[in-house]
């Protein structure tokens, strides 16, 4: 199998042998396939929220945190009242070691209605802010409401 950074290009010539596209696809893992597929979808539908959300998730899996930040910010701009979009952006900031932005954005997600406190306490994306006293205070403040 080729190194992930040296993936083969998909066959683009109309005269490729039958089955070569399938062989190309079979050599790829699901995340890489989805990254390429969703990139193509977004070229024609750049504001497709469900695709943007999946693309951001796949970018996280691949360690493309800065690329995912661009996507998460776009989702928040498209859906400014969506608590999950804000939660995902908060996680992105936490992964990028930006605790102030992570906690401000997490607060916004909670204010918009994100209430899965148990998940917040276990979500590894928030590991970098979990011991921050502001994180604990935020959870206490909203759990009591």
N, C-alpha and C positions, 0 to 999 in steps of 0.2 A: 504494500500500500504506500502511495507517495506521502512524503512529509506534508502535514497540513498546510504549511506555507507555500508549498510547491505543488498545489493541486493541478491536475491537468485541466486544460480548457475544454469546454463541451464542444462536441463536433458541431461546426456551423455550416459546413458545405452541404448543399443539397444532395451531393453524390456519396455521402457516407454510407458504409455498408450497413445492411439491415442489422439491427440489434446493437449497434455501437453506442447509440444514445442510452439504451438500457444498461449496457456494460459500464458506461461512464457513471450513470446514476447509482449503480450497484456498488461502485467503489467509494462512494461518499457516505458519511454518516448523516444522521437525520438533522442535526443542528446546522451543518454546513449546507445541506440541501435547502433547509428552510431559510437560512440567511440569503442565499442566492435567489430563491423563489420570491421571498417577500421584498427583496430589493427591486426585483422586476415589477412586482405588483405596485410598489410605491412610485415607480416612474410614471405610471399612468393614473394612479389614485393616491397622491402624496398625503392626503388628509384622512386616510382610512384608519380610524382609531383601533380597531381590533388587530389589524396587521401591524400597526405601529407598536402596540403593546406586546405582541408576539416577537417582533423584531428586537425590541429593547431587551426582552428576556433572553433571547438567543445571544445577543451581544454580551450580556453579563456572563453567560455560560462560557463564552469564548474569551473572556477577559478584556473585552473591548469596552471598558468602562466609560471612556470619554465619548465614544461614538454613541453609546447608550444614553449618556447624559443629554446629548442633542435631541434624541428621540423622546426621552421622558419630558424634557422641557416643551417640546412641540405638543405632546399629548396634553400637558397642563394648559397650554395656550388654547388648544382646541376644545378642551373640556374643563374650563376653570372651576366648575362646581363638582367635579367628580372626585370623591374622596380617595378612591383607589389610585387615580393618576397622581395625586399629591403624595400618597403613601409611597408609591413606587419611586417618585422623585426623591423623597426623603431617604429611602433606602440607598438610592444611587449616591446621594451626597455622603451618606455614612460610609459606603464602600470606597469613596474617593477621599476619605479622611477629612471631611469638611463638616465637623460637628455642629457649628453654629447654623449653617444652612440646613443641615439634616434636621435639627431640632425645631427650627422655625417652620420648616415645611411639614414636619410630622404634626406639629400643633395645628397647622392649617388643615391637614387631612382629618384630624380628630374633630376640629370645629365644623368641618363639612359633613361629619357623620361616620367616619371610620371608627369602629368600636371593637375590633377584635383584639382586645388587650392581651389575651393569652398568647395569641400569635406574635404580637409585638415583642413580648418577653422572650420568645423562643427563636424568632427570625434571625438567622445568622447574618443577614445583610445589615442588621442594626448592632452587631457586636461592638463596633467601635464607639458607640454612644451609650450602650446599655448601663455602664457604670457611672456615667455622668449624672450628677445629682439633679440636673434639669430634666433628664429623662424620667427618673423616678418620680419627681414632682409632677410632671405632666400627667403621668399615668394616675397618680393619686388624685390629682385635681379633677380629672374627668371620670374616673371610676365612681366617685362620690356623687356625681350628678344624676 
